[in-house]
């Protein structure tokens, strides 16, 4: 599902979107684009309002839990549960590079494709 033109996602930024009714946080770090469920597993607030780091992590704005954008795994408490991750790809729709997100299984969170 296309979610936004790549040009609208600047480096080290996050954007909240919905994919199949699910809240998704789309993040750009350099040339890489990641997508995770837009809900902190500790405080249930939007991760898209957090801080994106150049090391490929996002920190929750409320209590500072930090999640790896590739795996969804937390590496900073107080969160202990990972967030669901989603597959991303860049397509060229009508000459405009576009970010697409599709659901992918993440066994740690019990979600499925």
CORNORTA-V538029 format. One record per residue. N is the residue number from 0. PHI is phi in whole degrees, -180 to 180 (* if undefined). OMEGA is omega in whole degrees, 0 to 359 (* if undefined). BURIAL is b if it has 9 or more other ideal C-beta (glycine too) atoms within 8 Angstrom, else e. Layout:
n=N phi=PHI omega=OMEGA burial=BURIAL
n=N phi=PHI omega=OMEGA burial=BURIAL
This chain:
n=0 phi=* omega=176 burial=e
n=1 phi=-65 omega=182 burial=e
n=2 phi=-118 omega=178 burial=b
n=3 phi=-172 omega=171 burial=b
n=4 phi=-64 omega=181 burial=b
n=5 phi=-58 omega=181 burial=b
n=6 phi=-63 omega=179 burial=e
n=7 phi=-83 omega=181 burial=e
n=8 phi=-117 omega=182 burial=b
n=9 phi=-78 omega=180 burial=e
n=10 phi=-58 omega=180 burial=e
n=11 phi=60 omega=177 burial=e
n=12 phi=-125 omega=179 burial=b
n=13 phi=-128 omega=180 burial=b
n=14 phi=-139 omega=177 burial=b
n=15 phi=-87 omega=176 burial=b
n=16 phi=-139 omega=175 burial=b
n=17 phi=-120 omega=177 burial=e
n=18 phi=-127 omega=183 burial=b
n=19 phi=52 omega=178 burial=e
n=20 phi=82 omega=181 burial=e
n=21 phi=-96 omega=175 burial=e
n=22 phi=-74 omega=182 burial=b
n=23 phi=-129 omega=176 burial=b
n=24 phi=-105 omega=179 burial=b
n=25 phi=-100 omega=188 burial=b
n=26 phi=-131 omega=174 burial=b
n=27 phi=-114 omega=174 burial=b
n=28 phi=-130 omega=184 burial=b
n=29 phi=65 omega=179 burial=e
n=30 phi=-90 omega=182 burial=e
n=31 phi=-93 omega=176 burial=e
n=32 phi=-123 omega=182 burial=b
n=33 phi=-121 omega=174 burial=b
n=34 phi=-145 omega=177 burial=b
n=35 phi=-134 omega=176 burial=b
n=36 phi=-61 omega=187 burial=b
n=37 phi=-85 omega=179 burial=b
n=38 phi=-143 omega=176 burial=b
n=39 phi=-63 omega=182 burial=b
n=40 phi=-75 omega=177 burial=b
n=41 phi=-94 omega=189 burial=b
n=42 phi=-111 omega=179 burial=e
n=43 phi=58 omega=173 burial=e
n=44 phi=-113 omega=184 burial=b
n=45 phi=-69 omega=175 burial=b
n=46 phi=-70 omega=180 burial=b
n=47 phi=-63 omega=175 burial=b
n=48 phi=-90 omega=183 burial=e
n=49 phi=-87 omega=183 burial=b
n=50 phi=-108 omega=177 burial=e
n=51 phi=-93 omega=181 burial=b
n=52 phi=-109 omega=181 burial=b
n=53 phi=-67 omega=178 burial=e
n=54 phi=-85 omega=178 burial=e
n=55 phi=83 omega=177 burial=b
n=56 phi=-125 omega=173 burial=b
n=57 phi=-130 omega=180 burial=b
n=58 phi=-106 omega=176 burial=b
n=59 phi=-69 omega=183 burial=b
n=60 phi=-70 omega=186 burial=e
n=61 phi=-83 omega=183 burial=e
n=62 phi=-122 omega=175 burial=b
n=63 phi=87 omega=175 burial=e
n=64 phi=-57 omega=182 burial=b
n=65 phi=-121 omega=183 burial=b
n=66 phi=-123 omega=174 burial=b
n=67 phi=-73 omega=184 burial=b
n=68 phi=-72 omega=179 burial=b
n=69 phi=-78 omega=187 burial=e
n=70 phi=-110 omega=185 burial=e
n=71 phi=84 omega=183 burial=b
n=72 phi=-70 omega=175 burial=e
n=73 phi=-78 omega=174 burial=b
n=74 phi=-128 omega=177 burial=e
n=75 phi=-147 omega=178 burial=e
n=76 phi=-63 omega=18 burial=e
n=77 phi=-89 omega=179 burial=e
n=78 phi=-74 omega=177 burial=b
n=79 phi=-120 omega=181 burial=e
n=80 phi=-96 omega=178 burial=b
n=81 phi=-74 omega=172 burial=b
n=82 phi=-96 omega=177 burial=b
n=83 phi=-66 omega=177 burial=b
n=84 phi=-110 omega=181 burial=b
n=85 phi=-131 omega=176 burial=b
n=86 phi=-76 omega=176 burial=b
n=87 phi=-128 omega=171 burial=b
n=88 phi=-156 omega=178 burial=e
n=89 phi=-103 omega=177 burial=b
n=90 phi=-117 omega=178 burial=e
n=91 phi=-113 omega=181 burial=e
n=92 phi=-96 omega=179 burial=e
n=93 phi=56 omega=178 burial=e
n=94 phi=79 omega=180 burial=e
n=95 phi=-115 omega=176 burial=b
n=96 phi=-59 omega=186 burial=b
n=97 phi=-127 omega=176 burial=b
n=98 phi=-86 omega=174 burial=b
n=99 phi=-116 omega=179 burial=b
n=100 phi=-127 omega=174 burial=b
n=101 phi=-134 omega=183 burial=e
n=102 phi=-66 omega=174 burial=b
n=103 phi=-138 omega=183 burial=e
n=104 phi=-67 omega=175 burial=e
n=105 phi=-140 omega=188 burial=b
n=106 phi=-58 omega=183 burial=e
n=107 phi=-64 omega=183 burial=e
n=108 phi=-102 omega=179 burial=b
n=109 phi=77 omega=178 burial=e
n=110 phi=-92 omega=179 burial=e
n=111 phi=-142 omega=180 burial=e
n=112 phi=-70 omega=* burial=e
